[in-house]
Amino acid sequence: MEQEIDLNNLYAMMRPRKVCLCMSVTEAEIIKTIKNGADTLDKLVDETSATTGCGTCSAQVMMILEREKSKT
C-alpha cells in the first residue's frame, strides 16, 4: 500500500518557517529570542528586526510572543 505524503510536514522539515519575510526572520529565531529574555514586542523587534519592513507580520509576531510567554 502506498503511503500518502503530507506536503506541509515535508516543507516544514525542509526549511524553517519565515514569519517576517521582509527581514527574513523565522519562527524559530523569534522563539529563541523570547527564550533569551525578549519578553516585550519592543525587545523582540530590537533583537530580530521583525515587523520593521512592511509590518504585515506584526499580528503573527505578537501571537507567537503571547503564546511563548504563556508557556512560562
PDB file of N, CA, C and O in Angstrom:
ATOM      1  N   MET A   1       0.842  -1.172   0.000  1.00  0.00           N
ATOM      2  CA  MET A   1       0.000   0.000   0.000  1.00  0.00           C
ATOM      3  C   MET A   1       0.894   1.244   0.000  1.00  0.00           C
ATOM      4  O   MET A   1       1.876   1.327   0.737  1.00  0.00           O
ATOM      5  N   GLU A   2       0.531   2.181  -0.827  1.00  0.00           N
ATOM      6  CA  GLU A   2       1.295   3.412  -0.967  1.00  0.00           C
ATOM      7  C   GLU A   2       0.903   4.403   0.130  1.00  0.00           C
ATOM      8  O   GLU A   2      -0.280   4.610   0.398  1.00  0.00           O
ATOM      9  N   GLN A   3       1.921   5.019   0.766  1.00  0.00           N
ATOM     10  CA  GLN A   3       1.654   5.990   1.833  1.00  0.00           C
ATOM     11  C   GLN A   3       1.525   7.388   1.241  1.00  0.00           C
ATOM     12  O   GLN A   3       2.324   7.790   0.395  1.00  0.00           O
ATOM     13  N   GLU A   4       0.513   8.125   1.693  1.00  0.00           N
ATOM     14  CA  GLU A   4       0.302   9.482   1.215  1.00  0.00           C
ATOM     15  C   GLU A   4       1.241  10.442   1.938  1.00  0.00           C
ATOM     16  O   GLU A   4       1.425  10.332   3.150  1.00  0.00           O
ATOM     17  N   ILE A   5       1.829  11.371   1.215  1.00  0.00           N
ATOM     18  CA  ILE A   5       2.785  12.320   1.778  1.00  0.00           C
ATOM     19  C   ILE A   5       2.063  13.612   2.147  1.00  0.00           C
ATOM     20  O   ILE A   5       1.322  14.181   1.345  1.00  0.00           O
ATOM     21  N   ASP A   6       2.296  14.062   3.385  1.00  0.00           N
ATOM     22  CA  ASP A   6       1.759  15.340   3.829  1.00  0.00           C
ATOM     23  C   ASP A   6       2.758  16.422   3.431  1.00  0.00           C
ATOM     24  O   ASP A   6       3.812  16.549   4.055  1.00  0.00           O
ATOM     25  N   LEU A   7       2.441  17.193   2.413  1.00  0.00           N
ATOM     26  CA  LEU A   7       3.381  18.176   1.889  1.00  0.00           C
ATOM     27  C   LEU A   7       3.693  19.280   2.901  1.00  0.00           C
ATOM     28  O   LEU A   7       4.812  19.792   2.916  1.00  0.00           O
ATOM     29  N   ASN A   8       2.741  19.652   3.738  1.00  0.00           N
ATOM     30  CA  ASN A   8       3.010  20.678   4.741  1.00  0.00           C
ATOM     31  C   ASN A   8       4.106  20.241   5.700  1.00  0.00           C
ATOM     32  O   ASN A   8       4.998  21.025   6.024  1.00  0.00           O
ATOM     33  N   ASN A   9       4.047  18.990   6.158  1.00  0.00           N
ATOM     34  CA  ASN A   9       5.093  18.475   7.037  1.00  0.00           C
ATOM     35  C   ASN A   9       6.420  18.362   6.304  1.00  0.00           C
ATOM     36  O   ASN A   9       7.473  18.639   6.879  1.00  0.00           O
ATOM     37  N   LEU A  10       6.379  17.967   5.070  1.00  0.00           N
ATOM     38  CA  LEU A  10       7.593  17.852   4.279  1.00  0.00           C
ATOM     39  C   LEU A  10       8.250  19.215   4.107  1.00  0.00           C
ATOM     40  O   LEU A  10       9.462  19.345   4.282  1.00  0.00           O
ATOM     41  N   TYR A  11       7.471  20.221   3.768  1.00  0.00           N
ATOM     42  CA  TYR A  11       8.015  21.568   3.596  1.00  0.00           C
ATOM     43  C   TYR A  11       8.572  22.102   4.914  1.00  0.00           C
ATOM     44  O   TYR A  11       9.611  22.762   4.922  1.00  0.00           O
ATOM     45  N   ALA A  12       7.900  21.826   6.016  1.00  0.00           N
ATOM     46  CA  ALA A  12       8.366  22.293   7.327  1.00  0.00           C
ATOM     47  C   ALA A  12       9.716  21.679   7.679  1.00  0.00           C
ATOM     48  O   ALA A  12      10.559  22.336   8.289  1.00  0.00           O
ATOM     49  N   MET A  13       9.919  20.434   7.301  1.00  0.00           N
ATOM     50  CA  MET A  13      11.193  19.783   7.578  1.00  0.00           C
ATOM     51  C   MET A  13      12.305  20.319   6.678  1.00  0.00           C
ATOM     52  O   MET A  13      13.475  20.318   7.061  1.00  0.00           O
ATOM     53  N   MET A  14      11.940  20.768   5.501  1.00  0.00           N
ATOM     54  CA  MET A  14      12.934  21.195   4.519  1.00  0.00           C
ATOM     55  C   MET A  14      13.472  22.595   4.792  1.00  0.00           C
ATOM     56  O   MET A  14      14.636  22.870   4.500  1.00  0.00           O
ATOM     57  N   ARG A  15      12.662  23.470   5.337  1.00  0.00           N
ATOM     58  CA  ARG A  15      13.125  24.832   5.577  1.00  0.00           C
ATOM     59  C   ARG A  15      12.374  25.431   6.751  1.00  0.00           C
ATOM     60  O   ARG A  15      11.211  25.104   6.984  1.00  0.00           O
ATOM     61  N   PRO A  16      13.041  26.310   7.491  1.00  0.00           N
ATOM     62  CA  PRO A  16      12.347  26.945   8.612  1.00  0.00           C
ATOM     63  C   PRO A  16      11.255  27.894   8.121  1.00  0.00           C
ATOM     64  O   PRO A  16      11.381  28.527   7.073  1.00  0.00           O
ATOM     65  N   ARG A  17      10.200  27.972   8.892  1.00  0.00           N
ATOM     66  CA  ARG A  17       9.059  28.820   8.547  1.00  0.00           C
ATOM     67  C   ARG A  17       9.401  30.281   8.810  1.00  0.00           C
ATOM     68  O   ARG A  17       9.734  30.650   9.936  1.00  0.00           O
ATOM     69  N   LYS A  18       9.321  31.101   7.785  1.00  0.00           N
ATOM     70  CA  LYS A  18       9.588  32.530   7.938  1.00  0.00           C
ATOM     71  C   LYS A  18       8.303  33.232   8.354  1.00  0.00           C
ATOM     72  O   LYS A  18       7.254  33.051   7.735  1.00  0.00           O
ATOM     73  N   VAL A  19       8.396  34.031   9.404  1.00  0.00           N
ATOM     74  CA  VAL A  19       7.261  34.829   9.860  1.00  0.00           C
ATOM     75  C   VAL A  19       7.352  36.210   9.228  1.00  0.00           C
ATOM     76  O   VAL A  19       6.365  36.729   8.707  1.00  0.00           O
ATOM     77  N   CYS A  20       8.534  36.795   9.277  1.00  0.00           N
ATOM     78  CA  CYS A  20       8.767  38.118   8.695  1.00  0.00           C
ATOM     79  C   CYS A  20       9.571  37.934   7.411  1.00  0.00           C
ATOM     80  O   CYS A  20      10.779  37.699   7.449  1.00  0.00           O
ATOM     81  N   LEU A  21       8.891  38.042   6.291  1.00  0.00           N
ATOM     82  CA  LEU A  21       9.559  37.836   5.002  1.00  0.00           C
ATOM     83  C   LEU A  21      10.506  38.980   4.674  1.00  0.00           C
ATOM     84  O   LEU A  21      11.577  38.752   4.112  1.00  0.00           O
ATOM     85  N   CYS A  22      10.128  40.208   5.017  1.00  0.00           N
ATOM     86  CA  CYS A  22      10.963  41.370   4.688  1.00  0.00           C
ATOM     87  C   CYS A  22      12.345  41.273   5.322  1.00  0.00           C
ATOM     88  O   CYS A  22      13.351  41.587   4.685  1.00  0.00           O
ATOM     89  N   MET A  23      12.391  40.843   6.565  1.00  0.00           N
ATOM     90  CA  MET A  23      13.650  40.775   7.303  1.00  0.00           C
ATOM     91  C   MET A  23      14.168  39.341   7.423  1.00  0.00           C
ATOM     92  O   MET A  23      15.184  39.091   8.071  1.00  0.00           O
ATOM     93  N   SER A  24      13.464  38.414   6.799  1.00  0.00           N
ATOM     94  CA  SER A  24      13.852  37.005   6.772  1.00  0.00           C
ATOM     95  C   SER A  24      14.023  36.415   8.177  1.00  0.00           C
ATOM     96  O   SER A  24      15.024  35.760   8.471  1.00  0.00           O
ATOM     97  N   VAL A  25      13.035  36.658   9.031  1.00  0.00           N
ATOM     98  CA  VAL A  25      13.067  36.176  10.412  1.00  0.00           C
ATOM     99  C   VAL A  25      12.160  34.955  10.526  1.00  0.00           C
ATOM    100  O   VAL A  25      10.985  35.000  10.161  1.00  0.00           O
ATOM    101  N   THR A  26      12.725  33.869  11.038  1.00  0.00           N
ATOM    102  CA  THR A  26      11.961  32.638  11.167  1.00  0.00           C
ATOM    103  C   THR A  26      11.244  32.576  12.522  1.00  0.00           C
ATOM    104  O   THR A  26      11.579  33.298  13.461  1.00  0.00           O
ATOM    105  N   GLU A  27      10.266  31.703  12.585  1.00  0.00           N
ATOM    106  CA  GLU A  27       9.571  31.478  13.854  1.00  0.00           C
ATOM    107  C   GLU A  27      10.542  30.952  14.903  1.00  0.00           C
ATOM    108  O   GLU A  27      10.456  31.321  16.074  1.00  0.00           O
ATOM    109  N   ALA A  28      11.464  30.092  14.487  1.00  0.00           N
ATOM    110  CA  ALA A  28      12.458  29.556  15.424  1.00  0.00           C
ATOM    111  C   ALA A  28      13.330  30.664  16.008  1.00  0.00           C
ATOM    112  O   ALA A  28      13.658  30.630  17.194  1.00  0.00           O
ATOM    113  N   GLU A  29      13.706  31.638  15.193  1.00  0.00           N
ATOM    114  CA  GLU A  29      14.508  32.766  15.689  1.00  0.00           C
ATOM    115  C   GLU A  29      13.721  33.605  16.691  1.00  0.00           C
ATOM    116  O   GLU A  29      14.265  34.062  17.696  1.00  0.00           O
ATOM    117  N   ILE A  30      12.448  33.800  16.408  1.00  0.00           N
ATOM    118  CA  ILE A  30      11.596  34.572  17.313  1.00  0.00           C
ATOM    119  C   ILE A  30      11.476  33.844  18.651  1.00  0.00           C
ATOM    120  O   ILE A  30      11.613  34.457  19.709  1.00  0.00           O
ATOM    121  N   ILE A  31      11.223  32.558  18.602  1.00  0.00           N
ATOM    122  CA  ILE A  31      11.078  31.769  19.832  1.00  0.00           C
ATOM    123  C   ILE A  31      12.384  31.783  20.637  1.00  0.00           C
ATOM    124  O   ILE A  31      12.361  31.947  21.857  1.00  0.00           O
ATOM    125  N   LYS A  32      13.501  31.614  19.963  1.00  0.00           N
ATOM    126  CA  LYS A  32      14.796  31.630  20.643  1.00  0.00           C
ATOM    127  C   LYS A  32      15.039  32.985  21.318  1.00  0.00           C
ATOM    128  O   LYS A  32      15.536  33.038  22.443  1.00  0.00           O
ATOM    129  N   THR A  33      14.695  34.055  20.646  1.00  0.00           N
ATOM    130  CA  THR A  33      14.878  35.396  21.194  1.00  0.00           C
ATOM    131  C   THR A  33      13.995  35.607  22.415  1.00  0.00           C
ATOM    132  O   THR A  33      14.423  36.222  23.392  1.00  0.00           O
ATOM    133  N   ILE A  34      12.781  35.108  22.367  1.00  0.00           N
ATOM    134  CA  ILE A  34      11.874  35.206  23.519  1.00  0.00           C
ATOM    135  C   ILE A  34      12.452  34.422  24.694  1.00  0.00           C
ATOM    136  O   ILE A  34      12.456  34.905  25.827  1.00  0.00           O
ATOM    137  N   LYS A  35      12.933  33.225  24.426  1.00  0.00           N
ATOM    138  CA  LYS A  35      13.519  32.400  25.486  1.00  0.00           C
ATOM    139  C   LYS A  35      14.777  33.032  26.074  1.00  0.00           C
ATOM    140  O   LYS A  35      15.144  32.752  27.215  1.00  0.00           O
ATOM    141  N   ASN A  36      15.433  33.882  25.290  1.00  0.00           N
ATOM    142  CA  ASN A  36      16.632  34.574  25.765  1.00  0.00           C
ATOM    143  C   ASN A  36      16.311  35.905  26.442  1.00  0.00           C
ATOM    144  O   ASN A  36      17.216  36.694  26.711  1.00  0.00           O
ATOM    145  N   GLY A  37      15.023  36.162  26.721  1.00  0.00           N
ATOM    146  CA  GLY A  37      14.660  37.311  27.518  1.00  0.00           C
ATOM    147  C   GLY A  37      13.878  38.424  26.850  1.00  0.00           C
ATOM    148  O   GLY A  37      13.491  39.379  27.523  1.00  0.00           O
ATOM    149  N   ALA A  38      13.635  38.340  25.567  1.00  0.00           N
ATOM    150  CA  ALA A  38      12.851  39.374  24.890  1.00  0.00           C
ATOM    151  C   ALA A  38      11.375  39.144  25.207  1.00  0.00           C
ATOM    152  O   ALA A  38      10.678  38.437  24.480  1.00  0.00           O
ATOM    153  N   ASP A  39      10.906  39.752  26.307  1.00  0.00           N
ATOM    154  CA  ASP A  39       9.545  39.487  26.783  1.00  0.00           C
ATOM    155  C   ASP A  39       8.531  40.559  26.399  1.00  0.00           C
ATOM    156  O   ASP A  39       7.388  40.521  26.853  1.00  0.00           O
ATOM    157  N   THR A  40       8.939  41.511  25.571  1.00  0.00           N
ATOM    158  CA  THR A  40       8.010  42.516  25.043  1.00  0.00           C
ATOM    159  C   THR A  40       8.201  42.600  23.534  1.00  0.00           C
ATOM    160  O   THR A  40       9.218  42.158  23.000  1.00  0.00           O
ATOM    161  N   LEU A  41       7.219  43.169  22.861  1.00  0.00           N
ATOM    162  CA  LEU A  41       7.322  43.320  21.413  1.00  0.00           C
ATOM    163  C   LEU A  41       8.500  44.229  21.061  1.00  0.00           C
ATOM    164  O   LEU A  41       9.225  43.951  20.106  1.00  0.00           O
ATOM    165  N   ASP A  42       8.699  45.309  21.818  1.00  0.00           N
ATOM    166  CA  ASP A  42       9.815  46.220  21.541  1.00  0.00           C
ATOM    167  C   ASP A  42      11.156  45.502  21.617  1.00  0.00           C
ATOM    168  O   ASP A  42      12.009  45.690  20.749  1.00  0.00           O
ATOM    169  N   LYS A  43      11.348  44.688  22.639  1.00  0.00           N
ATOM    170  CA  LYS A  43      12.605  43.939  22.783  1.00  0.00           C
ATOM    171  C   LYS A  43      12.773  42.952  21.639  1.00  0.00           C
ATOM    172  O   LYS A  43      13.866  42.792  21.096  1.00  0.00           O
ATOM    173  N   LEU A  44      11.693  42.303  21.285  1.00  0.00           N
ATOM    174  CA  LEU A  44      11.730  41.321  20.205  1.00  0.00           C
ATOM    175  C   LEU A  44      12.095  41.986  18.875  1.00  0.00           C
ATOM    176  O   LEU A  44      12.892  41.453  18.103  1.00  0.00           O
ATOM    177  N   VAL A  45      11.511  43.139  18.619  1.00  0.00           N
ATOM    178  CA  VAL A  45      11.801  43.885  17.396  1.00  0.00           C
ATOM    179  C   VAL A  45      13.256  44.357  17.390  1.00  0.00           C
ATOM    180  O   VAL A  45      13.935  44.263  16.368  1.00  0.00           O
ATOM    181  N   ASP A  46      13.733  44.863  18.528  1.00  0.00           N
ATOM    182  CA  ASP A  46      15.131  45.312  18.618  1.00  0.00           C
ATOM    183  C   ASP A  46      16.109  44.184  18.311  1.00  0.00           C
ATOM    184  O   ASP A  46      17.123  44.396  17.646  1.00  0.00           O
ATOM    185  N   GLU A  47      15.802  42.995  18.796  1.00  0.00           N
ATOM    186  CA  GLU A  47      16.707  41.857  18.628  1.00  0.00           C
ATOM    187  C   GLU A  47      16.641  41.210  17.246  1.00  0.00           C
ATOM    188  O   GLU A  47      17.657  40.743  16.732  1.00  0.00           O
ATOM    189  N   THR A  48      15.447  41.180  16.640  1.00  0.00           N
ATOM    190  CA  THR A  48      15.280  40.426  15.387  1.00  0.00           C
ATOM    191  C   THR A  48      15.006  41.290  14.161  1.00  0.00           C
ATOM    192  O   THR A  48      15.201  40.835  13.034  1.00  0.00           O
ATOM    193  N   SER A  49      14.560  42.525  14.360  1.00  0.00           N
ATOM    194  CA  SER A  49      14.116  43.425  13.285  1.00  0.00           C
ATOM    195  C   SER A  49      12.812  42.973  12.639  1.00  0.00           C
ATOM    196  O   SER A  49      12.390  43.548  11.636  1.00  0.00           O
ATOM    197  N   ALA A  50      12.170  41.955  13.196  1.00  0.00           N
ATOM    198  CA  ALA A  50      10.870  41.520  12.674  1.00  0.00           C
ATOM    199  C   ALA A  50       9.885  42.674  12.786  1.00  0.00           C
ATOM    200  O   ALA A  50       9.944  43.448  13.742  1.00  0.00           O
ATOM    201  N   THR A  51       9.015  42.792  11.857  1.00  0.00           N
ATOM    202  CA  THR A  51       7.945  43.799  11.737  1.00  0.00           C
ATOM    203  C   THR A  51       8.433  45.157  11.260  1.00  0.00           C
ATOM    204  O   THR A  51       7.620  46.068  11.104  1.00  0.00           O
ATOM    205  N   THR A  52       9.733  45.328  11.021  1.00  0.00           N
ATOM    206  CA  THR A  52      10.241  46.649  10.653  1.00  0.00           C
ATOM    207  C   THR A  52      10.249  46.906   9.157  1.00  0.00           C
ATOM    208  O   THR A  52      10.623  47.994   8.720  1.00  0.00           O
ATOM    209  N   GLY A  53       9.844  45.930   8.373  1.00  0.00           N
ATOM    210  CA  GLY A  53       9.740  46.125   6.928  1.00  0.00           C
ATOM    211  C   GLY A  53       8.364  46.683   6.612  1.00  0.00           C
ATOM    212  O   GLY A  53       8.092  47.857   6.864  1.00  0.00           O
ATOM    213  N   CYS A  54       7.516  45.864   6.074  1.00  0.00           N
ATOM    214  CA  CYS A  54       6.164  46.308   5.713  1.00  0.00           C
ATOM    215  C   CYS A  54       5.205  46.270   6.896  1.00  0.00           C
ATOM    216  O   CYS A  54       4.194  46.972   6.904  1.00  0.00           O
ATOM    217  N   GLY A  55       5.524  45.446   7.899  1.00  0.00           N
ATOM    218  CA  GLY A  55       4.704  45.397   9.104  1.00  0.00           C
ATOM    219  C   GLY A  55       3.527  44.439   9.079  1.00  0.00           C
ATOM    220  O   GLY A  55       2.807  44.327  10.071  1.00  0.00           O
ATOM    221  N   THR A  56       3.316  43.748   7.975  1.00  0.00           N
ATOM    222  CA  THR A  56       2.146  42.870   7.907  1.00  0.00           C
ATOM    223  C   THR A  56       2.261  41.643   8.814  1.00  0.00           C
ATOM    224  O   THR A  56       1.267  40.958   9.054  1.00  0.00           O
ATOM    225  N   CYS A  57       3.454  41.363   9.314  1.00  0.00           N
ATOM    226  CA  CYS A  57       3.645  40.207  10.189  1.00  0.00           C
ATOM    227  C   CYS A  57       3.452  40.551  11.671  1.00  0.00           C
ATOM    228  O   CYS A  57       3.588  39.677  12.527  1.00  0.00           O
ATOM    229  N   SER A  58       3.144  41.787  11.974  1.00  0.00           N
ATOM    230  CA  SER A  58       3.037  42.239  13.371  1.00  0.00           C
ATOM    231  C   SER A  58       2.099  41.374  14.204  1.00  0.00           C
ATOM    232  O   SER A  58       2.443  40.988  15.322  1.00  0.00           O
ATOM    233  N   ALA A  59       0.935  41.070  13.681  1.00  0.00           N
ATOM    234  CA  ALA A  59      -0.038  40.263  14.428  1.00  0.00           C
ATOM    235  C   ALA A  59       0.503  38.866  14.686  1.00  0.00           C
ATOM    236  O   ALA A  59       0.319  38.320  15.774  1.00  0.00           O
ATOM    237  N   GLN A  60       1.164  38.287  13.700  1.00  0.00           N
ATOM    238  CA  GLN A  60       1.727  36.944  13.845  1.00  0.00           C
ATOM    239  C   GLN A  60       2.850  36.946  14.880  1.00  0.00           C
ATOM    240  O   GLN A  60       2.932  36.036  15.705  1.00  0.00           O
ATOM    241  N   VAL A  61       3.709  37.953  14.843  1.00  0.00           N
ATOM    242  CA  VAL A  61       4.813  38.054  15.802  1.00  0.00           C
ATOM    243  C   VAL A  61       4.252  38.215  17.214  1.00  0.00           C
ATOM    244  O   VAL A  61       4.738  37.585  18.153  1.00  0.00           O
ATOM    245  N   MET A  62       3.242  39.048  17.363  1.00  0.00           N
ATOM    246  CA  MET A  62       2.627  39.248  18.671  1.00  0.00           C
ATOM    247  C   MET A  62       1.968  37.965  19.170  1.00  0.00           C
ATOM    248  O   MET A  62       2.039  37.661  20.361  1.00  0.00           O
ATOM    249  N   MET A  63       1.338  37.217  18.291  1.00  0.00           N
ATOM    250  CA  MET A  63       0.710  35.960  18.674  1.00  0.00           C
ATOM    251  C   MET A  63       1.767  34.956  19.170  1.00  0.00           C
ATOM    252  O   MET A  63       1.554  34.265  20.166  1.00  0.00           O
ATOM    253  N   ILE A  64       2.895  34.888  18.471  1.00  0.00           N
ATOM    254  CA  ILE A  64       3.981  33.989  18.896  1.00  0.00           C
ATOM    255  C   ILE A  64       4.514  34.432  20.250  1.00  0.00           C
ATOM    256  O   ILE A  64       4.757  33.595  21.119  1.00  0.00           O
ATOM    257  N   LEU A  65       4.699  35.725  20.442  1.00  0.00           N
ATOM    258  CA  LEU A  65       5.186  36.252  21.713  1.00  0.00           C
ATOM    259  C   LEU A  65       4.244  35.881  22.848  1.00  0.00           C
ATOM    260  O   LEU A  65       4.695  35.390  23.883  1.00  0.00           O
ATOM    261  N   GLU A  66       2.967  36.100  22.681  1.00  0.00           N
ATOM    262  CA  GLU A  66       1.987  35.790  23.720  1.00  0.00           C
ATOM    263  C   GLU A  66       1.924  34.284  23.991  1.00  0.00           C
ATOM    264  O   GLU A  66       1.820  33.862  25.143  1.00  0.00           O
ATOM    265  N   ARG A  67       1.986  33.486  22.939  1.00  0.00           N
ATOM    266  CA  ARG A  67       1.953  32.031  23.092  1.00  0.00           C
ATOM    267  C   ARG A  67       3.153  31.548  23.897  1.00  0.00           C
ATOM    268  O   ARG A  67       3.006  30.734  24.809  1.00  0.00           O
ATOM    269  N   GLU A  68       4.327  32.042  23.565  1.00  0.00           N
ATOM    270  CA  GLU A  68       5.536  31.605  24.248  1.00  0.00           C
ATOM    271  C   GLU A  68       5.599  32.121  25.675  1.00  0.00           C
ATOM    272  O   GLU A  68       6.085  31.414  26.559  1.00  0.00           O
ATOM    273  N   LYS A  69       5.121  33.334  25.922  1.00  0.00           N
ATOM    274  CA  LYS A  69       5.099  33.866  27.285  1.00  0.00           C
ATOM    275  C   LYS A  69       4.145  33.084  28.167  1.00  0.00           C
ATOM    276  O   LYS A  69       4.384  32.941  29.366  1.00  0.00           O
ATOM    277  N   SER A  70       3.062  32.573  27.584  1.00  0.00           N
ATOM    278  CA  SER A  70       2.085  31.813  28.373  1.00  0.00           C
ATOM    279  C   SER A  70       2.618  30.442  28.788  1.00  0.00           C
ATOM    280  O   SER A  70       2.067  29.815  29.693  1.00  0.00           O
ATOM    281  N   LYS A  71       3.667  29.978  28.147  1.00  0.00           N
ATOM    282  CA  LYS A  71       4.267  28.683  28.463  1.00  0.00           C
ATOM    283  C   LYS A  71       5.130  28.743  29.723  1.00  0.00           C
ATOM    284  O   LYS A  71       5.431  27.714  30.328  1.00  0.00           O
ATOM    285  N   THR A  72       5.520  29.942  30.106  1.00  0.00           N
ATOM    286  CA  THR A  72       6.412  30.067  31.275  1.00  0.00           C
ATOM    287  C   THR A  72       5.654  30.333  32.557  1.00  0.00           C
ATOM    288  O   THR A  72       6.264  30.462  33.619  1.00  0.00           O
TER     289      THR A  72
END
